[in-house]
Amino acid sequence: MKGIVYKSTGSWYTVKAQDGEYYECRIKGKFRIQGIKSTNPIAVGDTVGFEIEQLGDATVGTIHSIDDRKNYIIRKSVNLSKQTHIIAANLDQVFLLVTLNNPTTHTVFIDRFLATAVAYDIPAVLLFNKVDSYAIEELGEIKYLAELYRKIGYTCVGISAKSGKNVDKVKEMMLDKTSMFAGHSGAGKSTLVNTLEPKLDIKTKEISGQHLQGQHTTTFAEMFDLDFGARIIDTPGIKGFGIVDMKKEEIGDYFPEFFKLKGNCKFNNCLHIDEPKCAVKDALENDEVAWSRYRSYVQMVNGDDENYRVDIHDVKK
């Protein structure tokens, strides 16, 4: 039988078969030794082959094969284990929810996520959430940041998952596609899914008042079929985004505005850091490239973690 993985808990997988039925499946041990360097050899969105058997009153499936992926989004844990984790596979697009505060989404996080999406050939959209809760000067900061990314070529939409502002625009972009929502805990991913499809009633929590951080409510990635003709993958909140398998010579290619300029650099292998006659650094000095983006890029080339962060509030500096 063939099916698509709709939920992964690490040891069990909910698979929707081609006949529309759902089966709880396990995997054969060999998947763990096939050279797949991640904590989860199978991810939500994967197309798999499986067999079912009757165990007492329960029908249980065993996954025996996985189809080639057209793409996937992957991150490296920022804890001491440094293990890689495939968040989801076979995506048509990904929506990154960005918030100015409660919690703050740092531009380093945004840039790392966007670079990974480019590297794995996944179109990305930035959703600036909670726009109904910001003061006038904060809205100005959001508009500035959205314009910064629009100039690069990214679609940016200001939304309120709670009030429904511009959610219709998100719906239009989702039609007939498999999309993923990503962002920090508390950024509003599950609230947005509930606004799109109220009957799902995904559990949400308020932001922690003491630390102004989101509380994890989505424990595992899960895909849902939506009534208006779309599929959405809701994911656990991501605290940090470690990049995976990127050679430093390639990272500039995952920054679209740098990639456009690289042909004008004196050296073909220019890293845009210490080399003379660098088109990217010239554009930086002329304010044609954002300093926040360049700082993110240098940090990634140097192999640093996300310890040095640029707040949304600081992107103009």
Secondary structure, 3 states (H helix, E strand, C coil): CEEEEEEECCCCEEEEECCCCEEEEEECHHHHHCCCCCCCCCCCCCEEEEEEEEECCEEEEEEEEECCCCCEEEEECCCCCCCEEEEEECCCEEEEEECCCCCCCCHHHHHHHHHHHHHCCCCEEEEECCHHHCCHHHHHHHHHHHHHHHHHCCEEEECECCCCECHHHHHHHHCCCEEEEECCCCCCHHHHHHHHCHHHCCCCCCCECCCCECCCCCCCCEEEEECCCEEEEECCCCCCCECCCCCHHHHHHHCHHHHHHHHHCCCCCCCCCCCCCCHHHHHHHCCCCCHHHHHHHHHHHCCCCCCCCCCHHHCCC
